[in-house]
Amino acid sequence: MTTRLDALREHSLVVADTGDLDAIRRYRPQDATTNPSLLLKAFDMPAYQDLIDRELAAVSGDDDAAVAQAIDRLAVAKGCEIAGLIPGRVSTEVPAALSFDTEASLRKARELIETYDKRGVGRERILIKLAATWEGIRAAERLEREGINCNLTLLFSDAQAQACFDAGVFLVSPFVGRVTDWYKQATGQEYAPEEDPGVQFVRGVCRRADQGGHATVVMGASFRTVDQVLALAGCPRLTISPALLEELASSEGDVTPRVKMSSAHGSPDEAIDEASFRWQHNADPMANDKLAEGIRRFDADHQALSRLVAERLASS
């Protein structure tokens, strides 16, 4: 009997929501990621101390510029290791603090791509991860024109999805678990998979992409349970944590696709302008709350990583 993980792979491309090299070797995902949250964890893991020491030793000084350079070096070094283990792409994050600054996001993305290139990993192996703010989407639109593909994350609203499709971004990551978390807290209800608000949201993004004939890849993200994962079988990509990958890999059974994407070209919706984007997104309390919270949480991890790096640089 086939494991449910292998059965799921027949319908969706599986991505590892981790930068842990052992997990990547075990579950053989197509793509993987690196971000400040994962780099923070690496500081507590003996296996990564040599990499951290090596990259920090190449940085002069301990001011803010040196810390930023060190974090970029760590992210790219980790990303290069991941790239050596997977056939696909490594998502690498632009700092959340730049989420409302298009020009700064562009500069950082180009710096990351240049650093990867110097280490022998081409831009075709990298996805630049940006928050799906209006400014982040505008940065992604310009990067895509330069041949730098992007992953737009923290996506919680139809307005964000439409703006990303209009911009021609390579990939969007609509969140499942965080959407459901909000509704559970707001209503006090538990949801079966078919009624799960996060599942329904991602299915809606898939329908919008499909019916509009958009080339943007939809990747369900932020899963809390295996049931949520299986309810989105057939979504083009699913990024799954090691704990849920293990649960899928250790059980057997068939997986039925619940999302069906056609190959027919649809009729795109009318493009969304900035005023409409901001109004429609703001009109959705869940989306408004979770985007703001997500940016704050990403930045908190980045700031914590910055403090650790500054301490190590100062003591070296």
Secondary structure, DSSP 8 states (H G I E B T S, - for coil): --BHHHHHHTTSEEEES---HHHHHHH--SBEEE-HHHHHHHTT-GGGHHHHHHHHHT----SHHHHHHHHHHHHHHHHHHHHTT-SS-EEEE--GGGTT-HHHHHHHHHHHHHHHHHTT--GGGEEEEEE-SHHHHHHHHHHHHTT--EEEEEE-SHHHHHHHHHHT-SEEEEBSHHHHHHHHHHH-----GGG-HHHHHHHHHHHHHHHTT---EEEEB---SHHHHHHTTTSSEEEE-HHHHHHHHTSB----------SS---------HHHHHHHHHT-HHHHHHHHHHHHHHHHHHHHHHHHHHHHHHH-
